[in-house]
Structure formats: structure tokens, C-alpha cells
Amino acid sequence: MSCCGNNKSNHNKENQLTLTWTDEEVEKLAAERCVLPRPQETRSEIDERGAFIRQKNHFSTPFGDGEGELKAEGNGRYRLFWAKGCHWSNRASIVRELLGLEDAISVKIVTSTGETNKYGWGFADEPDHTDPVTRTKFLSEFYRNADPEYKGRATVPSLVDTKTNKIVNNDYHRLTNYLEVAFRPWQAKDAPDLYPEPLRKEIDLLNDWLFPNINNAHYRMAFCQSLVAYQEAYDDFFSAMDKLDERLESRRFLFGDYVTDSDVRFFVTLARWDSYYYRNLGPQKKRMTEYKNIWAYARDLYEIPAFKNNTYFRDFSREERSPYLFNSFNARFVDQIDYEGIWSAPQTRRFLSRTPDEKFLRHHEEEN
């Protein structure tokens, strides 16, 4: 089975940008606002072996009640910036909706800046290319506001304090956990418990394993500059996929009957693998859709509105057509692929669960 098709998709939220932002405009605005060019991963994050070593998250102060920790608020003080193609930030957008935090935390999807994206994330789809809440034009401005000496990439997810226009957290490792725990008072009363206390140690251990072997494996393959580093990442990924396919043989989700934080992390990589990531990776051992259990599991998750609503297949798979002879598969056919139909194909995962009609362990309504 393939994850691509040839029918028109009815996923009507996937649209091309209607506003343009030229490199000339970007250069002028960047100069006016003292914005520096975005560092390039293939130059600044490659070690002596040619392996990609991802930059550390600079703004990682946790949310909590301890001294020096960030205080959770549900009055719209915080704004989540994320990108459709970025699975690190897609996690946070899915969890925000799953938990019913839409009124507590505002959201803005970022875009590339200009034709070349020289200055990183911005707001090409907004009038005057300006975020309507913060009046900011470049994501990196939030970083400079918080730390004038910061020299790294401005990344998503970025959780920004709208009172100060400063980024307060870009720690994709832990941000969803903070939404799940610290922001509980502003969640829906019966919101899913994606990070149940009895399982937190096990979830953390699995998440720490998913990071290098699944979530970061694509980037390790795509950005590395040596075949040795590529082969290491390739072997890690496909070994991990084999293990997870076996794990899902008898479990509906990674920890059994209910969706957890780990499932969100696995899903966002799966959603991009055959539709988007493959184009940078060379010959692959196996397509995601060839894993019997994983492919059905991914479609089971896609049935959940928060997963579907925050997955923009057509947008992140789109490539510009070349005026020359050859064009990539996506450049030729992206508008003809029936992503919705493919990902909504029936599957029978529910029969693995003791609660087939309930995918979540719910908080009790009387909880604060």
C-alpha cells in the first residue's frame, strides 16, 4: 500500500499562501529591525565525523511552582508559534488542541521569509508580514528580546510571553509535558491524561529513545555530510521501526489502550516520512506503509480530530515546479494526491483495546 494516491483531497484547510514576501522586502525589513541571517545547520551543526549534532534548546526554563520556574497562565498570556512542516512543533499544536487549551494559549503558524528563507521563520501569510498579536515580523526577534547575545537558530515550537514579546520556552523535549501538567487548570475538565503520573518514568524513557532513533533520525540522515554518519542514522531508524512495529502487534497504542505523549511524538514523524522526508534520504529499506502495525496505528491516530486538524500533508509536501525538463514527484502530483482518503482508510486497531470506543484515559471532572 502506498501513502500517495491520485484523487483530489477534501482536506480543505491545506492552501497555498496568497501573499508573497520577496527577498528584497525581507532584506529591507531585516536591516530596519537589526535581524541577522539564520545560521545553517549544515555549517554550524556538523561535527568532525560529518554527523549532524542538533543545537541545544536555549530557552528551557521549566513551568512549575518552584523558585525560578515559569508560571503557567491561561489568560492568553502565552502564544505558541509552530510550523506546518516541523514535527518538533507539530507535537505542541496537537497537544494544545487535545487538551482543550485553545482559549488559554493562542497560536500562530509561521512561514519561511522570502524565496530563500535567509532570515528564518516569519509571517508571509499576514498583511505587512506582521504577527497580529505581537506586531513582530521575524521569529528571531523574540529570541533577541530575551537574550541579545543569542546566536543560534530561532526554532519552533516557540512559546512567547505576549506581555514582554520574549520567548520563554523552545524546549520541544519537554514543552508538551508542561502543557499536560502545569496547564491542567485551563484544560477541558475531562481532557485526556496524556502523561499519567504512574507512567511518567516509562514515558520519559521511551521519549528519550524516540528522539535519536525516530524523531531526529530524518535530520541525522538529511543534514549529515558523510556516508558513515548517514549509515548510522539509517540503521538506527529502521532498527527502531522494526522494534516499534513488533511492540504494536499486541498494543493499540505505545502504552496500551490509551494515547499518551509518546504517541504524539511518534505520529508526527510518521506523518511526514513517506510524503515529505523521503525526498532527502536516498533509497529506503522500507516505506512506512509497509509496516503492517505501524501504518494501521498511524491511521488510528489520524482519526482523532486534533491529529487531523494539525497535519497539513499538502502544504508540507509541496515543492515548486522547475521550468526545466524534470520535476520531482511532489512537484508534479501534490495537488492530485488524496491524502485524506489514504490516511482515513479503514483499520481494525480498535480490537486490540479493552476500551475500543475510548482512545484516552480521561481526567476526572472534579480535578483542578
N, C-alpha and C positions, 0 to 999 in steps of 0.2 A: 504493500500500500504506500502511496506517496502522500506527502503533505501538501502537494500542489494539485490544482485542478484546472479546468478550462471554462468554468461557468462564471457568470457575473456574481460578485459578492453582494449580499444585502447588509453588510456591516457598514451602515451609513454614517458612522461617526469618523470614518477614515477619509480625510480630504486633504488635498494638496493646499499648501499655503497660497493665499490670494494676494498677499502683499509681498513685495520684493525689497531686498536690502542689499544694495550693491557694495562692492569692496570700496569704492570711492566714498560712499556715505559712511561706511564703517570707519575708515581711516580718519575722516574728519571728526566724527564723534569721539573716537578713541583719543585723539590728540586733545580735544576740548576737555575730556574728563580724565586725562592722565592714565588711561588704561594701557597696560603692557600686553604684548603678544602672548598668546598661550604657549607654555612650554610643550615640546613634542615628546611623547612617550618614547619614540624610537631613538631619541638622542639623550634624554635625561634619565631614563629609567631602564637602561640596559647595562648588565654587569659585564665583567671581563670575559665571561663564557658566552656572551651573546644572548643570555637569558633575560626575559622581562621581569623586573622586580618592581611591583606596583608601589607608588608613593604611599607613605603612611597618611592616615587621616589626621589633619592638623587640629581640627576643632572637635574634640572628643570628650568634653566635659559631660558627665552623665546627668540625667534627670533623676532627681530624688529629693529627699528631705535633709540630707546631710550637709555639713558645712562645705561651702564652695560648689555645691551641686546646683544645677539649673532647676528652677521651679516650673512645674507644669501648670499651664493656664488654658482654659477653654473658651476664652472670650475673643478668639481671633487674633490674639497677640502674635502667634506663630504662623508662618506661611511656608508651605512646602514647595520647593522647586524641584521638578524632575523632568526627564526627557523620555520620549516615547521609545527610543532605541536602546536606552541604557537600562539593563536589567538590575543593576545595583539600586537605582532609584525607583524602578517599577515595583520593587518589593514594598516600599513605603506607601506608594499610591494605592496598591491593592489592600494593604493592611488598614490604611486610613478608612477606606470605604467599608471593608468587612466589619470594622468596629463601630461604624456609625459616627465617625469623627468629622464629618463634612462641615458641620456648623462650628466646630471647635477650632479646626485648623484649616485655613484657606489653602488653596493650591494654585500653582501656575506651571504650565508646561513650557519649558524653554526650547529654543531652536538654535540652529547654527547662526553665526553672524556673517553675513555676506556670502559670496560664492566660495570663498576659500576657508571660512571659519577661522581666520587668523587670530581673532580675539576671543575665541571660545563661545560659551553659551550666551545667548541674548534673547530678544523678543521680536523676531522678524515678523510675527503674525499680528502685532499690535500697532495701532496708529502711532506714528512717530517712534516706533520700535521701543516703546516705554511700558514697563510693567505698570498697570493702572493703580495698584495699591501702594507700591514703594516709590514709584516715579524713577526707577532705576533702568538703565539701558543695557548694562552688562552684568552678568552674574558675578564677575570678579570684583565688582565694586563693593559687594557685601563683605568679601574677604579682606579687601584693603581697609574698609571701615573698621573691621575687627582687629586687624593686625597689619599696620602699614608696612611691615618688613616681610610679609608673606611673599614667597617667590614661586610657590608650587602652582599646580593646575587648580582652577576653580571647578569643583566636581559636583555632580548630583548623585544622591539627594543632598540638598542643602536646606536646612531648617533655619529660617531667618526670623529674628525678632523685629517685628514691624515698627516697634516704638523707637528703635535705635538704627534700623537698617543695617544691622550687623548679623553675620552668620553666627549661630550659636552651636550648631552641630552638623557635621558632614560625615559622621561615623556610620557608614552603611552596615558595618558589622553588628551594631547594637541599636540603631535607631528604631527598628520595628519593635524591639523588645521594650524600649521606653514608651512607645505608643501603646503597647499591650498592657503595661503595668502602671507607669506613672500617670498616664492619661485615662485611667479607668473611670474616674468620676464624671468624665464627659462622654463616655461611650454610651451606646444604647444599653438600656437596662439588662437586656438578655443577650448582649453581644457575645460572640464566640470567645472562648478562652483558648487563644492560640498558643499560650505559653503557660500551661498549667503548672503550678508550683511543684507537684510531685515529680514532674518530668523535666524540670528545667535543666538539671545537670546533664541528662541524656540528650536533650535537645541541643544544648550548648556544644557537647562533644560532637554530635553529628554535624552541626553547623560549621564547626571548626574544620571538619573533614571535607565537607562540601565545598568550602572556599577554594582550596588549591586544586582539588580533583575534578570539580564540576564547574562552579561559577567562574573561577579565574582561569580555567583551562583554555577556554577560547582565546583569551587575551594572551596567555603564555604562548600559544601557537601563532597567533596573528601578529604579535609585536616582536617576537624573538628574532635574532639576527644570525642564528647558527642552526644547522640541522640537528646537532646534538641536543640543543635546548628544545627544539621542536619535537624531536622524538620522545623526549622525557615527558613533555606535556601531553602528547598524543597517547602514549602508553598509560599515563595516569588517568586520563579521561575515559578511555574505553575499558580499562580495568574497573573503574568506578561504576560505569554504566552497567557492566555485567553484574556487579555485586548488587546494585540497586534494583535491577530487573529481577534478580533472584529474591531479594527482600520483598518485593511487591507481588510475588507469586501468591502469597497467602495473606497479605495485608492490603486492605483497601487504600490506606494512606501510609506514610512512612512510620507512623507510630500506632497504626491500627485503625480503629473505626472512625477517628476524627481528624480533621485537618488541623495541623499545627504550623507554627512559624517555619519549620523546616520545609514543609510542602510548598510554601510560597517561594522560598529560595530556590528549590529545585525547578518549579514550574517556569520561572522567568527565563531560565537558561534554555529549557526545552522548547519554549515558545519561539525562540529565535534560531535554534540550531539548523533545522532544515530549510527554513525560509529566508535566513539572513546571514548567519555566521559562516555557512559552508563556503561562501564565495572567497573567503580569505584563507582557507585552511588546506587546500590541496586535496588529493584523494583520501577518502574516509573509509575506515574499516567497515562501518555500518551506519545506515541512516537511522535517525531517531525513530522513525515509523516502523523500523524492522524489529524493534524491541517490543515483543507482544504485550508485556505487562506495563512497561513504561508508557507506551503510546496510548493504551486504553486509560491509564491513570491520568495522563495529561488531559485527555478529553473529559474525564470525570470532573477534574478541577475546573476546566473551561466552562462547564455548565453553570458554575456559580457566578452570579451577576458581577460581583466585584472583580473577578478574574477577567471575565469577558469585557467588561466596560473599560478596563485599563490596559488592554492588549490591542495595539494598533498594527496588525500584521501588514496591511498595505502601506502604511506610512513608513515603517522602519525597513521594509523590504524594497522600497522604491529606489531605482537608480536612473540617472539621466541617460537618455539615448545619445549615442555617438553619431556624428554626421558621417562617419566613415563606414566601412563595409560591415564590420562585426559589432554586435551588441550582446551584452550579457543576457542570460535567460530572464532575469528580473526586469531588465530594461525593456525587453520585448513583450513580456506577458503579465506584468504585475497587475494590470487592470482587468485581466481576464481570469485570474485565479480566484476560485471560490473558497476563500479562507474560512468563511463562516460555515459553509456546508461541510467542508473537510473536518474542521475541529468540532463540529456538532454531530458527527456520525455516531450512531448508537454504540454503546459498550455495556458490558454487564458487570462492572466493578461492584455495584451495589450488593451483589450476592455474597461478597466476601465480608460484609459487615453485619454485626448483630443489630445495628440500627440503620437499615438500608435507606430509610427516608430522612435521616438526620445526619448531616456531614460534620456537625460541630458539637463539641462539648460546650454547653452554654453556661454563662454566669447566671446566678440566681438573681431574680429581680430585686430582692431585698438588699443585695450587696451595694455598698457605696462605690 
